[in-house]
Amino acid sequence: MIRKELFKLLGIFIAGIVIVLAISRLNLLDELIRLLSGAGVFGPMISGIFFVFTITVATGASLLTALSETYPISYVAIWGGFGAAIGDVLFFHVIRRIRRAFIRTSDEHVIASPQHIFKRIEHSPLGRFLLPIVGAVIIASPLPDELGIALLGLSKMNRFYFFLLSYTLNTIGIYLLLLGISLLT
């Protein structure tokens, strides 16, 4: 089960690399900006999805910045935050599935494995308290969202609350990024 989940995650990662390489090698960024500028709310949403993954963050930031020249910053931040939250929830779902597979596997072994350590952390009072806080701080910071999502995925956080937290933090982050860029230009 773990291998199947890891292969799915690896496939998504490779697809992201291929998309970024295609956009950069074929000079498709200008065409993508033109296409997304006329896509209404879907332009910032798609850009927001690009914005949350480490491998596509530069492309996502470029798209969001370009869209903020066409649309108001608040509009781009609201819809970009929504797209970013969708991307985060997809990754959160994958982390949760891998976590469940790790826990099932660690129940079959008696030695202390990384899975056993994660299980002990998530069941300790301090771990239950700190995992969501540290995860939220990482999502709000310039650090890769994947690390924060992984920590939140290890916690017992409900998907709906995760979506609300991710949406709020990503919307604020995108707004501050676009505001800072507009003040510098």
C-alpha positions as CSV (number, residue, x, y, z in Angstrom):
1,M,0.0,0.0,0.0
2,I,2.8,2.4,0.9
3,R,4.5,1.8,-2.5
4,K,1.3,2.5,-4.4
5,E,0.8,5.8,-2.5
6,L,4.4,6.8,-3.0
7,F,4.3,6.1,-6.7
8,K,1.2,8.3,-7.0
9,L,3.0,11.1,-5.2
10,L,6.1,10.6,-7.3
11,G,3.9,10.7,-10.4
12,I,2.3,14.0,-9.3
13,F,5.8,15.4,-8.6
14,I,7.2,14.4,-12.0
15,A,4.1,15.8,-13.7
16,G,4.8,19.1,-12.0
17,I,8.4,19.1,-13.1
18,V,7.3,18.3,-16.7
19,I,4.8,21.2,-16.7
20,V,7.3,23.7,-15.3
21,L,10.0,22.6,-17.8
22,A,7.5,22.8,-20.7
23,I,6.5,26.3,-19.6
24,S,10.0,27.5,-19.2
25,R,11.6,25.8,-22.2
26,L,8.9,26.6,-24.7
27,N,8.6,30.2,-23.4
28,L,4.9,29.6,-22.7
29,L,4.7,31.9,-19.7
30,D,3.6,34.9,-21.8
31,E,1.0,32.7,-23.6
32,L,-0.2,31.3,-20.3
33,I,-0.5,34.8,-18.8
34,R,-2.5,35.9,-21.8
35,L,-4.8,32.8,-21.5
36,L,-5.3,33.2,-17.8
37,S,-5.9,36.9,-18.0
38,G,-9.1,36.2,-19.9
39,A,-10.2,33.3,-17.8
40,G,-12.0,35.3,-15.1
41,V,-11.8,33.7,-11.6
42,F,-10.1,30.6,-13.1
43,G,-6.9,32.6,-13.9
44,P,-6.0,33.4,-10.3
45,M,-7.3,30.0,-9.1
46,I,-5.0,28.1,-11.5
47,S,-2.1,30.4,-10.6
48,G,-2.8,29.8,-6.9
49,I,-2.5,26.1,-7.4
50,F,0.9,26.6,-9.1
51,F,1.9,28.9,-6.2
52,V,1.7,26.3,-3.4
53,F,4.1,23.7,-4.6
54,T,7.8,24.2,-4.2
55,I,8.6,23.2,-7.8
56,T,6.0,25.6,-9.3
57,V,6.1,28.5,-6.9
58,A,8.1,30.8,-9.2
59,T,5.7,30.2,-12.0
60,G,2.7,30.7,-9.7
61,A,4.2,33.9,-8.3
62,S,4.9,35.2,-11.9
63,L,1.3,34.4,-13.0
64,L,-0.2,36.0,-9.9
65,T,1.9,39.1,-10.4
66,A,1.0,39.4,-14.0
67,L,-2.7,38.9,-13.2
68,S,-2.5,41.7,-10.6
69,E,-1.8,44.1,-13.5
70,T,-5.1,43.1,-15.1
71,Y,-7.3,42.6,-12.0
72,P,-7.3,44.3,-8.6
73,I,-4.9,42.8,-6.1
74,S,-7.6,41.8,-3.7
75,Y,-9.4,39.9,-6.4
76,V,-6.3,38.0,-7.4
77,A,-5.5,37.3,-3.7
78,I,-9.0,36.0,-2.9
79,W,-9.2,33.7,-6.0
80,G,-5.5,32.8,-5.9
81,G,-5.9,31.9,-2.2
82,F,-8.8,29.7,-3.2
83,G,-6.8,27.9,-5.8
84,A,-3.8,27.6,-3.4
85,A,-6.1,26.0,-0.8
86,I,-7.4,23.5,-3.4
87,G,-3.7,22.6,-4.1
88,D,-3.0,22.3,-0.4
89,V,-6.0,20.1,0.2
90,L,-5.0,17.7,-2.6
91,F,-1.5,17.4,-1.1
92,F,-3.1,17.1,2.4
93,H,-5.2,14.2,1.2
94,V,-2.2,12.4,-0.2
95,I,-0.3,12.9,3.1
96,R,-3.2,11.6,5.0
97,R,-3.4,8.4,2.9
98,I,0.4,7.9,3.2
99,R,0.1,8.4,7.0
100,R,-2.6,5.8,7.3
101,A,-0.5,3.3,5.3
102,F,2.5,4.0,7.5
103,I,0.5,3.5,10.6
104,R,-0.9,0.2,9.4
105,T,2.6,-0.9,8.4
106,S,4.1,0.2,11.8
107,D,1.4,-1.8,13.7
108,E,2.9,-5.0,12.2
109,H,6.4,-4.3,13.4
110,V,7.8,-4.2,16.9
111,I,10.9,-2.1,16.3
112,A,10.8,1.7,16.5
113,S,10.6,3.0,13.0
114,P,9.9,6.5,11.8
115,Q,6.3,5.6,11.4
116,H,6.2,4.5,15.1
117,I,7.8,7.8,16.1
118,F,5.2,9.8,14.2
119,K,2.4,7.7,15.8
120,R,3.8,8.5,19.2
121,I,4.1,12.2,18.5
122,E,0.6,12.5,17.2
123,H,-0.8,10.7,20.3
124,S,1.2,12.8,22.8
125,P,-0.6,15.9,24.2
126,L,2.3,18.2,23.2
127,G,2.4,16.7,19.7
128,R,-1.4,17.2,19.2
129,F,-1.0,20.8,20.3
130,L,2.2,21.7,18.4
131,L,1.7,19.9,15.1
132,P,-1.1,22.2,13.8
133,I,0.5,25.4,15.1
134,V,3.9,24.6,13.6
135,G,2.2,23.5,10.4
136,A,0.2,26.7,10.1
137,V,3.3,28.9,10.8
138,I,5.1,27.1,8.0
139,I,2.2,27.6,5.5
140,A,2.1,31.3,6.4
141,S,5.9,31.7,6.0
142,P,8.0,31.6,2.8
143,L,9.0,28.0,3.6
144,P,7.6,25.3,1.3
145,D,3.9,24.6,2.0
146,E,4.6,20.9,1.7
147,L,6.4,20.8,5.1
148,G,3.5,22.5,6.9
149,I,0.9,20.4,5.1
150,A,2.8,17.3,6.1
151,L,2.7,18.4,9.8
152,L,-1.0,19.2,9.6
153,G,-1.6,15.9,7.8
154,L,0.0,14.1,10.7
155,S,-2.3,15.9,13.1
156,K,-6.0,15.0,13.5
157,M,-7.1,18.2,11.7
158,N,-10.4,18.0,9.9
159,R,-10.2,18.6,6.1
160,F,-12.7,21.4,6.2
161,Y,-10.8,23.3,8.9
162,F,-7.6,22.6,7.0
163,F,-9.2,24.2,3.9
164,L,-10.3,27.3,5.9
165,L,-6.9,27.6,7.5
166,S,-5.0,27.1,4.2
167,Y,-7.3,29.5,2.3
168,T,-6.9,32.3,4.9
169,L,-3.1,31.9,5.2
170,N,-2.6,31.7,1.4
171,T,-4.9,34.6,0.7
172,I,-3.0,36.8,3.2
173,G,0.3,35.6,1.8
174,I,-0.6,36.2,-1.8
175,Y,-2.1,39.6,-1.0
176,L,1.1,40.7,0.9
177,L,3.3,39.4,-1.9
178,L,1.3,41.3,-4.6
179,L,1.1,44.4,-2.4
180,G,4.8,44.4,-1.9
181,I,5.5,43.9,-5.6
182,S,3.1,46.7,-6.5
183,L,4.8,49.1,-4.0
184,L,8.2,48.2,-5.4
185,T,7.3,48.8,-9.1
